[in-house]
Structure formats: structure tokens, C-alpha cells
Amino acid sequence: MKLVVFAHTPPPHHGQSYMVQLMLNGFGGDARKKKSGPPDSHGIECYHVNARFSRGLEDIGAFQGGKIFLIFWFCLQAIWLRFRYGVENLYYVPAPGKRVALYRDWMIMFLCRPFFKNVILHWHAAGLGKWLETETTITSRAATYRAFRPVDLSLVLSRYNCADAEKLLSRRIRVVNNGIPDPCPDFEAAVRPRRREHFALRQEIFNGNYSGEPLTVDILFLAHCTREKGLFAALDGVLAANRELAARRLPLRLHLILAGTFVTCDEQVEFNERLKNPETAAVAQYAGFVSGERKEQLYREADLFLFPTQYLGENQPVNLIEAMAFGLPIVTTRWRSLPEMLPPDYPGLVSGQNADEIAAVLLKILAVKSGERARGHFTANFTIERHLAALAEAIHSVETEAPQLSPALKPV
């Protein structure tokens, strides 16, 4: 099966671009660049249009005149691939609820759809359907429905995400979890003992049986450093938790490590102003953008992962999957698809970005969770092998299954 992949890979680096890169790598890369050898085991031949409209995170969703030229240039590439290599299937990642990005999607669909037999949408962002109903005009909704008139397949990451695909009347909807290469293959030997040791010490403290030196617990926030993603909520929550620990006279203090890139100058200035407060400076450490060995080190040395996000398009973020892979207890929001990522009735969910609620849940999870079960949840649900197999099966369905306007939403 041949597939034009109309989507960008890093840079800029974020969950969507990373997952597209993993998909391309897993399916053998761009067929035009592939050296002779055995065919990909998944039976999908990719032809990549690297539709990179933004140079950095600050450009994403912003209007720039040069992007109009890029739309035509990328569409021309896709159409050329259609006829040069006989590719009948178009894979595209629709935008979240942002007007400029939505207008871009209209143009791409109007230009490219007539040339392809099948259109496959991969919904990496959530909430477009609701956003169309509540934040746009009737004219914009009509234009969107016309541009995305029933597509042949919608790939969604969760059942919550199905609402977006259903709004655009997809002929098939398949739920396929994200998945990543195991970033911690030595978990059993190198990480699990540390998790157990630190958890045992925390239990002694909370049970009043600890007599050693005060213990410092490292809390990791790793994401784009924005208010929506929970930067300031994480900071306020850790401060509130430390005040509670001091009031209870427990020999335990939380230390917050914040890693990621600032998207706006205003939020960076606000964060730097907050660090001028001695109480805040004593609690928080900004690590900047991290990757490779430094990123791995932060995950290994952390005791808990904190991600109080309320980002509009949040769906199935890679940072939570990575945190599970490293066996970290997680505190995150009851937001969009996030509860579906975690085990049923997981106690580490907060309703929003309220500092007192975050503090209470932080202390609760530190007392009852070592993180070992999080590792098991990763291996059962979010490995790259499981992801690629399910993704390939779903993509092949456009050629092997009859269309269904009311598809069964059984995960694959």
C-alpha cells in the first residue's frame, strides 16, 4: 500500500511531529530515499511531504504571508507524488481549534482531495469538533464540513477523540494509542530498586516512623513552558504542598524541576519574576530544553511527574507516556483524553489548575504510589511495536474493509 504522508517532522519538536517521525521510521522512511532491500514488514510504502509551516513553537498557528506560498508548494508536491508514483492514499494531520490553522486545512483539502482516492486523517489534537460548535460561525463550520466531507478513515487516539471524527462524518474510525520506543529498557535492574527505596522512605515519613535526615523529593514538569500546559500551576502546587508539609512538621520537601521551552516572552518574563521570590527560588529549578542523556537523567532521578495541563488541543501527550515508561507516579488533570491514558480510577487526577487541589493530590500520590505499576501500564499499552502494528492495520482497512458511516469504535 502506498501512502502520501502530508505532515511535518521535527523541528519544531512537539508530540505530533515526533509521532509522525516515529511512524515514518517504523514504516521504512520515505520510499524515494530508501535503498534497495526487503520490503517493510507492515506493507506500507510512504512518500513524505514534510509540510513544515513553522520554524519554531512561537510560529505555530500564527498567520504569516509566506505560509500561503508554502501551502501551494506542499500541495504541489503531494499531487506530483500522486501521479509520479501512483499513490492513491493521502495521510493528513488536521489542526486543533485555531483559526489560521483551520483555514490552512481548508486550502489543503480543497487542493489535494480531488486527486486522491482515499483520505486518512490522524487526529493528534483533540477538541476541534466542540471548538467548531462553540467558537466559530455557521459559515466556518459549513466550510469545514465541506472541506472534510466524509473522509475514508479517521485515526483517533482515544474514545474522547472520536467526537472530532464523528463530527466530520468519517466513514471509518479506529482508535489507535500512541506508542514510543522504550526509553528505559533497563528499568528492572537500574530504576525499579530506586523507586522502591524512595517509596519506602516516603511511607515511613507519612506514617510517622522516619527518624533520618529530611528527605527531598524531586518533582518533574517536562513540557512546553506555558500557562496552558500547567507551568505556573505546577509551581504553585509544589509551593502549597511544601507549606502543608511544614505545617505538619514532616521531614519531607518537594523540589520542582521544570524542563521545556518557553513559547512566549511574556510567560518567560513572568516566570523569571516569580523566581526572584526567595521561597520560589528555593523550590524551583529551570532546566531549559532537554533531550538525549539529560532528558533521560531527569526522568530517572525524578520521584513524580507533574503535568497539570489544560491545553486546548491536549490529547495523548508523549511526556505522560515517557513518564510511565520510567515508572513514575503521575499527577495530571482530568482533561480531554488524559484519564483514558491511565489505569481505571487512577487517584492522581485533579480537576484543574487549583494549587491547593494539586498539593493535596501530590502528597496523596507520594504516599501511596511507587510508580512500578505505571511501567506495567506502559508496556501493556504504549510501546512502539504495538502502536505501529495497530496503525498499519487501521491504515490498510481503507482498502480491505467496506466503508461504514457508523463505525464500531473498538480499539486496535
C-alpha positions as CSV (number, residue, x, y, z in Angstrom):
1,M,0.0,0.0,0.0
2,K,1.3,3.4,-1.0
3,L,0.7,6.5,1.2
4,V,1.5,10.2,0.8
5,V,2.3,11.4,4.3
6,F,1.5,15.1,4.3
7,A,2.8,16.1,7.8
8,H,5.9,17.6,9.3
9,T,8.7,16.1,11.3
10,P,10.9,17.9,13.9
11,P,11.9,20.7,14.1
12,P,9.9,22.2,15.8
13,H,9.8,19.4,18.2
14,H,6.5,18.6,19.8
15,G,4.4,15.4,20.3
16,Q,2.7,15.5,16.9
17,S,5.9,16.0,14.9
18,Y,7.7,13.3,16.9
19,M,4.9,10.7,16.4
20,V,4.9,11.4,12.6
21,Q,8.7,10.8,12.6
22,L,8.2,7.5,14.5
23,M,5.6,6.4,12.0
24,L,7.8,7.2,9.1
25,N,10.8,5.4,10.6
26,G,8.6,2.4,11.5
27,F,7.2,2.1,8.0
28,G,10.6,2.3,6.4
29,G,11.1,6.0,5.8
30,D,10.4,8.0,2.6
31,A,10.3,5.4,-0.2
32,R,12.2,7.8,-2.5
33,K,15.2,7.7,-0.2
34,K,15.1,4.1,0.7
35,K,17.9,1.9,-0.5
36,S,17.1,-1.4,-2.1
37,G,16.3,-4.1,0.4
38,P,13.4,-6.2,1.8
39,P,10.0,-4.5,1.9
40,D,8.7,-3.0,5.1
41,S,7.0,-5.7,7.3
42,H,4.0,-3.5,7.7
43,G,3.3,-3.4,4.0
44,I,3.1,0.4,3.8
45,E,5.2,2.5,1.4
46,C,5.5,6.1,2.5
47,Y,6.1,9.2,0.3
48,H,6.7,12.1,2.6
49,V,5.8,15.8,2.1
50,N,7.5,17.5,5.0
51,A,4.8,20.2,5.5
52,R,6.7,22.3,7.9
53,F,4.8,25.6,8.1
54,S,6.5,26.9,11.3
55,R,10.2,27.4,12.1
56,G,9.6,27.5,15.9
57,L,7.0,26.9,18.5
58,E,6.0,30.6,18.6
59,D,5.1,30.4,14.8
60,I,2.6,27.5,15.2
61,G,-0.9,28.7,14.4
62,A,0.2,32.2,13.6
63,F,-0.5,34.0,10.3
64,Q,2.4,34.7,8.1
65,G,2.2,35.6,4.5
66,G,4.9,33.1,3.5
67,K,2.7,30.2,4.7
68,I,0.3,30.8,1.8
69,F,3.1,30.1,-0.6
70,L,4.1,27.0,1.4
71,I,0.6,25.6,1.2
72,F,0.7,25.7,-2.6
73,W,4.2,24.3,-2.7
74,F,3.4,21.4,-0.4
75,C,0.2,20.6,-2.2
76,L,2.0,20.6,-5.5
77,Q,4.5,18.1,-4.1
78,A,1.7,15.8,-2.9
79,I,-0.1,15.9,-6.3
80,W,3.2,15.2,-8.1
81,L,3.8,12.2,-5.9
82,R,0.2,11.1,-6.7
83,F,1.0,10.8,-10.4
84,R,4.7,10.1,-10.3
85,Y,4.4,7.0,-8.0
86,G,0.8,6.2,-8.4
87,V,-0.1,6.9,-4.7
88,E,-3.8,6.9,-4.1
89,N,-3.9,7.4,-0.4
90,L,-3.4,10.7,1.4
91,Y,-2.5,10.9,5.1
92,Y,-3.0,14.2,6.9
93,V,-3.0,15.5,10.4
94,P,-5.8,18.1,11.0
95,A,-5.3,21.2,13.0
96,P,-6.6,21.8,16.6
97,G,-9.1,24.6,17.2
98,K,-7.1,27.6,15.8
99,R,-8.5,29.8,13.1
100,V,-5.3,30.3,11.0
101,A,-4.6,26.5,11.1
102,L,-8.2,25.7,10.2
103,Y,-8.0,28.0,7.1
104,R,-4.8,26.2,6.1
105,D,-6.6,22.9,6.3
106,W,-9.4,24.1,4.1
107,M,-7.0,25.1,1.4
108,I,-5.0,21.8,1.6
109,M,-8.2,19.7,1.4
110,F,-9.7,21.7,-1.5
111,L,-6.4,21.5,-3.4
112,C,-5.5,17.8,-2.7
113,R,-8.6,15.8,-2.1
114,P,-9.8,15.6,-5.8
115,F,-6.5,13.8,-6.7
116,F,-6.6,11.0,-4.1
117,K,-8.9,8.0,-3.8
118,N,-8.7,7.7,0.0
119,V,-8.1,10.4,2.6
120,I,-6.8,9.4,6.1
121,L,-6.9,11.9,9.0
122,H,-4.8,11.3,12.1
123,W,-6.3,13.3,15.0
124,H,-3.3,14.1,17.2
125,A,-5.0,17.1,18.7
126,A,-8.4,16.9,20.4
127,G,-11.4,19.3,20.7
128,L,-11.9,20.5,17.1
129,G,-15.5,19.3,17.0
130,K,-16.5,21.2,20.1
131,W,-14.5,24.2,19.1
132,L,-16.3,24.4,15.7
133,E,-19.7,24.3,17.5
134,T,-18.9,26.9,20.2
135,E,-16.2,29.3,18.8
136,T,-16.8,29.6,15.1
137,T,-19.6,31.0,12.8
138,I,-22.0,28.9,10.8
139,T,-20.1,29.8,7.6
140,S,-16.8,28.5,9.1
141,R,-18.5,25.3,10.2
142,A,-20.0,24.8,6.8
143,A,-16.7,25.4,5.0
144,T,-15.0,22.8,7.3
145,Y,-17.7,20.2,6.7
146,R,-17.3,20.7,3.0
147,A,-13.5,20.5,3.1
148,F,-13.6,17.4,5.2
149,R,-16.6,15.8,3.7
150,P,-16.7,12.2,4.8
151,V,-13.1,11.0,4.8
152,D,-12.3,7.4,4.4
153,L,-10.6,6.8,7.7
154,S,-10.1,8.8,10.9
155,L,-7.4,7.6,13.3
156,V,-8.0,8.8,16.8
157,L,-6.0,8.3,20.0
158,S,-8.9,7.9,22.4
159,R,-12.6,7.5,22.7
160,Y,-12.8,11.1,23.8
161,N,-11.2,12.0,20.4
162,C,-13.9,10.1,18.5
163,A,-16.2,13.1,18.8
164,D,-14.0,15.1,16.4
165,A,-14.0,12.4,13.8
166,E,-17.8,11.8,14.1
167,K,-18.5,15.5,13.7
168,L,-16.9,15.3,10.2
169,L,-18.8,12.0,9.4
170,S,-15.8,9.8,8.8
171,R,-16.6,6.5,7.1
172,R,-14.3,4.6,9.4
173,I,-13.0,5.5,12.8
174,R,-10.2,3.5,14.5
175,V,-8.8,4.1,18.0
176,V,-5.0,3.6,18.0
177,N,-2.9,4.6,21.0
178,N,0.3,6.4,20.6
179,G,3.4,4.4,21.3
180,I,7.2,5.1,21.6
181,P,10.4,3.2,21.7
182,D,11.2,2.1,25.3
183,P,13.3,4.9,26.7
184,C,14.2,2.8,29.8
185,P,14.9,-0.8,28.8
186,D,16.9,-1.3,31.9
187,F,14.1,-0.3,34.2
188,E,14.0,-3.6,36.2
189,A,17.7,-3.6,37.1
190,A,18.5,0.2,37.3
191,V,15.4,2.1,38.1
192,R,12.9,-0.1,40.0
193,P,15.2,-0.5,43.1
194,R,15.5,3.3,43.4
195,R,11.7,3.7,43.0
196,R,11.1,1.1,45.8
197,E,13.7,2.6,48.1
198,H,12.4,6.1,47.8
199,F,8.8,5.0,48.2
200,A,9.6,3.1,51.4
201,L,11.2,6.2,52.9
202,R,8.2,8.3,52.0
203,Q,5.8,5.8,53.6
204,E,7.9,5.9,56.8
205,I,7.6,9.7,56.8
206,F,3.9,9.8,56.2
207,N,3.3,7.0,58.8
208,G,5.4,8.9,61.4
209,N,8.1,6.2,61.6
210,Y,11.0,8.1,60.0
211,S,14.0,9.3,62.1
212,G,16.6,10.2,59.5
213,E,17.6,13.4,57.8
214,P,14.9,15.4,55.9
215,L,14.2,13.9,52.5
216,T,13.9,15.8,49.3
217,V,11.5,14.6,46.6
218,D,12.2,15.6,43.0
219,I,9.0,16.6,41.1
220,L,9.5,16.8,37.3
221,F,7.5,19.0,34.9
222,L,8.6,18.4,31.3
223,A,6.6,20.1,28.6
224,H,6.3,23.4,26.7
225,C,6.6,26.0,29.4
226,T,3.2,27.7,29.0
227,R,0.4,28.5,31.4
228,E,-2.0,26.2,29.5
229,K,0.4,23.3,29.9
230,G,0.5,23.9,33.6
231,L,3.8,25.7,34.2
232,F,2.6,28.1,36.8
233,A,0.0,25.7,38.3
234,A,2.9,23.2,38.9
235,L,4.9,25.8,40.6
236,D,2.0,27.0,42.8
237,G,1.0,23.4,43.6
238,V,4.5,22.4,44.8
239,L,4.7,25.6,46.9
240,A,1.4,24.8,48.5
241,A,2.4,21.2,49.2
242,N,5.7,22.3,50.9
243,R,3.7,24.7,53.1
244,E,1.4,21.8,54.1
245,L,4.4,19.6,54.9
246,A,6.0,22.3,57.0
247,A,2.7,22.8,58.9
248,R,2.5,19.1,59.6
249,R,6.2,19.1,60.6
250,L,7.1,16.2,58.3
251,P,10.7,15.9,57.3
252,L,9.9,16.0,53.6
253,R,10.3,18.7,51.0
254,L,9.4,18.8,47.3
255,H,11.8,20.2,44.7
256,L,10.4,21.1,41.3
257,I,12.4,20.7,38.1
258,L,10.9,22.5,35.1
259,A,12.2,21.4,31.7
260,G,11.0,22.7,28.3
261,T,11.0,25.7,26.0
262,F,9.1,28.9,26.6
263,V,6.7,29.7,23.8
264,T,6.1,33.4,24.6
265,C,8.4,36.1,26.0
266,D,5.6,37.3,28.4
267,E,5.4,33.9,30.2
268,Q,9.2,33.7,30.4
269,V,9.4,37.1,32.0
270,E,6.6,36.3,34.4
271,F,8.4,33.0,35.4
272,N,11.7,34.8,35.9
273,E,9.9,37.4,38.1
274,R,8.4,34.6,40.2
275,L,11.9,33.1,40.8
276,K,13.0,36.4,42.4
277,N,10.9,35.4,45.4
278,P,13.2,33.5,47.8
279,E,10.6,30.9,48.7
280,T,10.0,30.1,45.0
281,A,13.7,30.1,44.1
282,A,14.4,27.6,46.9
283,V,11.8,25.2,45.4
284,A,12.1,25.5,41.6
285,Q,14.9,24.8,39.2
286,Y,14.6,25.6,35.4
287,A,16.5,23.1,33.3
288,G,15.7,24.6,29.9
289,F,15.1,22.4,26.8
290,V,16.4,18.9,27.4
291,S,16.9,15.9,25.1
292,G,19.0,12.8,24.9
293,E,21.0,11.8,28.0
294,R,20.0,14.9,30.1
295,K,16.3,14.2,29.5
296,E,16.8,10.6,30.4
297,Q,18.6,11.6,33.6
298,L,15.8,13.8,34.7
299,Y,13.2,11.0,34.2
300,R,15.4,8.5,36.1
301,E,16.1,10.8,39.0
302,A,12.6,12.2,39.5
303,D,10.2,10.8,42.0
304,L,6.9,12.0,40.5
305,F,5.8,13.5,37.2
306,L,3.5,16.6,37.4
307,F,1.6,17.8,34.4
308,P,-1.5,20.0,35.3
309,T,-2.3,20.8,31.7
310,Q,-5.4,22.4,30.3
311,Y,-4.0,22.9,26.8
312,L,-6.8,23.3,24.3
313,G,-5.6,20.5,21.9
314,E,-4.2,18.1,24.5
315,N,-4.9,14.5,23.5
316,Q,-2.3,11.8,24.3
317,P,0.9,13.6,25.2
318,V,4.2,11.8,24.8
319,N,5.6,13.2,28.0
320,L,3.0,11.2,30.0
321,I,3.9,8.0,28.1
322,E,7.6,8.6,28.8
323,A,6.9,9.2,32.5
324,M,5.1,5.8,32.6
325,A,8.0,4.1,30.8
326,F,10.3,5.4,33.6
327,G,7.9,4.1,36.3
328,L,7.0,7.5,37.6
329,P,3.8,8.2,39.6
330,I,1.8,10.8,37.8
331,V,-0.3,13.8,38.8
332,T,-2.2,15.3,35.9
333,T,-5.5,16.9,35.0
334,R,-8.9,15.2,34.4
335,W,-8.8,16.9,30.9
336,R,-9.6,15.7,27.4
337,S,-8.2,12.2,26.8
338,L,-5.8,12.1,29.7
339,P,-7.9,10.0,32.1
340,E,-8.1,7.3,29.4
341,M,-4.3,7.1,29.3
342,L,-4.1,6.0,33.0
343,P,-5.5,2.9,34.8
344,P,-9.2,3.0,35.8
345,D,-9.9,5.0,38.9
346,Y,-6.4,6.4,39.0
347,P,-6.1,8.7,42.1
348,G,-3.6,11.1,40.6
349,L,-6.1,13.2,38.6
350,V,-7.0,16.8,39.5
351,S,-9.9,18.8,38.1
352,G,-8.0,21.8,37.0
353,Q,-5.1,24.1,37.9
354,N,-6.0,24.9,41.5
355,A,-2.9,25.0,43.6
356,D,-4.5,23.6,46.8
357,E,-6.0,20.6,45.0
358,I,-2.7,19.9,43.2
359,A,-0.9,20.0,46.5
360,A,-3.3,17.6,48.2
361,V,-3.1,15.1,45.3
362,L,0.7,15.4,45.1
363,L,1.0,14.4,48.8
364,K,-1.6,11.6,48.4
365,I,0.2,10.0,45.4
366,L,3.6,10.3,47.0
367,A,2.3,8.4,50.0
368,V,0.6,5.6,48.0
369,K,2.3,5.2,44.7
370,S,5.8,3.9,43.9
371,G,5.3,4.1,40.1
372,E,6.0,0.5,39.3
373,R,2.5,-0.1,38.0
374,A,2.9,2.9,35.7
375,R,5.8,1.0,34.0
376,G,3.5,-2.0,33.5
377,H,0.8,0.2,32.0
378,F,3.3,1.5,29.5
379,T,4.5,-1.9,28.4
380,A,0.9,-3.1,28.0
381,N,-0.4,-0.1,26.1
382,F,2.1,2.3,24.7
383,T,5.1,0.5,23.1
384,I,6.2,1.4,19.6
385,E,5.6,-2.1,18.4
386,R,2.0,-2.2,19.5
387,H,1.5,1.3,18.0
388,L,2.9,0.5,14.6
389,A,1.1,-2.8,14.3
390,A,-2.3,-1.2,15.2
391,L,-1.6,1.8,13.0
392,A,-0.7,-0.3,10.0
393,E,-3.8,-2.5,10.4
394,A,-6.0,0.6,10.6
395,I,-4.5,2.2,7.5
396,H,-4.8,-1.0,5.5
397,S,-8.5,-1.1,6.4
398,V,-9.3,1.7,3.8
399,E,-8.5,-0.9,1.1
400,T,-9.7,-4.1,2.8
401,E,-13.0,-3.1,4.6
402,A,-16.3,-1.7,3.3
403,P,-17.0,1.9,4.4
404,Q,-19.2,2.3,7.5
405,L,-20.9,5.6,8.3
406,S,-21.5,4.3,11.8
407,P,-18.2,2.5,12.6
408,A,-17.5,0.3,15.6
409,L,-15.1,2.1,17.9
410,K,-13.2,-1.0,19.0
411,P,-9.6,-0.1,19.7
412,V,-7.0,-2.0,17.7
